[in-house]
Amino acid sequence: VDFLVNLLPHLLNGVALGLLFALVALGFMLIIGVMEVINLAHGSLFALGAYVALATLTADGGLRVEWLRGYFALPVAWRFAVALVVAPVAVAAVGLVLERCLRRTYGKDPLYGLLLTFGAALVLEETIRVVWGPTERFLPLPAAITGGVRVGELIYSVYRFFASAFAIAMILLLWLFLERTPYGALIKAGAHDSEMVRALGVDLTRLRSYVFAFGVALAAIAGIIMAPIWGVRPHVGVDAVVPAFVVIVLGGVGSFGGAVLAGLLVGMLVGLTGAFVTDWSLISMYILLIVVVTFRARGLLGKKSVLEA
Amino acid sequence: MTLRGWITGPMLVAFALFGTLPLWIAEVGLYSYLGVEILIWCIFALGFNVLLGYTGLPSFGHGAYFGIGAYALGLTQLRLAPSLWLGLLAATVVAAALAGAVGLFISHRRGIYFALMTLAFGQMFFFIASKWTSVTRGEDGLLNIKRLPVDLGIVAVDLRSNTALAYFAFACFVVVAVLLWRLVHSPFGTVLRAIKQNEGRAAFLGYNVFLYKWASFTLSAAVAGFAGGLFAMAQNGAYVQAMSLQWSGIVVLMTLIGGGLVSFWGPVVGAVVFFVARDLLGAYTETWLLWYGLMFMAVVMFKPEGIAGMWQAAVRRAAARRGPAAAGGVRVPAEP
């Protein structure tokens, strides 16, 4: 029993990680569903979200503007709240621009969309390097969500609780949005058969723009929440986008529940292996992916999807 | 089989250019080592294009096989036997064997699913290489790989100078280019193109699509491994960076910008453009990769056929201007 109790903090870390993976993966999946584009720049937009948060949180984070001095004197908690709004909006704006570029690839081989977003990932990462420098940065956090809390014998990181709760809230909101609003119905219909949605008189072009912007905004939010756990560096996007791929393929493309389930599985696996064989923790998710996909080609809860066409 | 099936005009032009490269590269302000790099990446990209351009399968994890080749050559040389040929053979065979195993998992997939799976496997190899320090020396890399002489029995050519290595890389390039050209213009290559156009139809015609895709993947990885072996010689070491996602991406960039989707020589053009851009832009700005990335995005958006595609379009226009008769009444779709 002691052994199991000692596992709890690692399990909590894994759950926090997994929920954030799921959040990134869900945004990614919305884009695949409606646009049939694999957004390889998703990770870079995740990183951009963290950097925009850095700029809104710290005075030396890129915004060295005189009239903002009063703003940077505000308490960290306020600035953190501002960052949680500003960063997704800014990243969504970048997403809108990228979507304009992507329009030229619609109706062609899906390979072109993949390649275009790959180029965009390269450009974004280099832009981050130019603006913020190549070194690792850290987000300052409000005191309320830092430190540790003692439960019984063990110390848990408060931030992991915050990250998990925040991610759960976001996932629930997203689910409500998709299942309970007319916009969600449109998005789901678009993922099912976009041509039919267009034939029914919906402006598909605008729907795609919004879905893309919305999807990358989710990545940006995940980027901010992940930043204190992983640190902020230009290359962090790859660390986020690859697990997102794994989560989607593992959970089954197009399945909301599958993505959450796979996210939690991957997160807990990474967290638990991290406790015992730290060096090999990141590889465990690929092994899980290979094992699952070998036996269930469409992932855990997947149905036939556009990607197989 | 006539000679024309093996050697063509553009091939001779490419060979003449690259074969004389060490003679004039210093004159235009560049250096022989750049020639070595270009030739190695030409080999890598030509092999990659069998998969991307001819079979239509995008791999985002091919850097892994390049890196595996580099490690295989290094380990063979340092631990087994100091032989150039054995090292290069090991680089090719080990990369092919591992890719063959991966191919079993991914060859029934296509399109984006295929891309994701290659990426996952590529990352897996990357992590193994960076963590299995007892074999790969982790982040430090496998150092002290020697450029062993080319032993031809009666004479041995020393490769320690970059000029000599450039000639050797050129010889390898000639062999690989001729063999790959022959391969993609064989019945095998025709089936690959059929799979690219419509996998379902190719299967209905009775071809074992799985086997052809597997063979295409394994073959391109074998060429990548061979190129990686040469690269380990050029760098005097094997480093884990070669297996990173970024390097896997670079070969995709090269192949596409050059025009691998429409021309056999596209990847070669792309490799040359990439390295020249790196050196020329890199001399002016630290952020050359940013500009190169923007250029790549522009190519995908406006001219996905790449540089070779622009060239073909220009040739067609010139032919049309000379007279509609010369251009021919029937438009033949561009053959890659």
Interface residues (C-beta under 8 A of the other chain):
Chain A: I38 C101 R104 T105 K108 D109 P110 L111 Y112 L114 L115 L116 F118 G119 A120 L122 V123 E126 T127 R129 V130 V238 V242 F245 V246 I248 V249 D279 W280 L282 I283 Y286 I287 L289 I290 V293 T294 A297 L307 E308 A309
Chain B: G56 P58 F60 F105 H108 R110 G111 I112 Y113 A115 L116 M117 L119 A120 F121 Q123 M124 F127 I128 K131 L245 G249 V252 L253 L256 T287 L289 L290 Y292 G293 L294 F296 M297 V300 M301 F302 P304
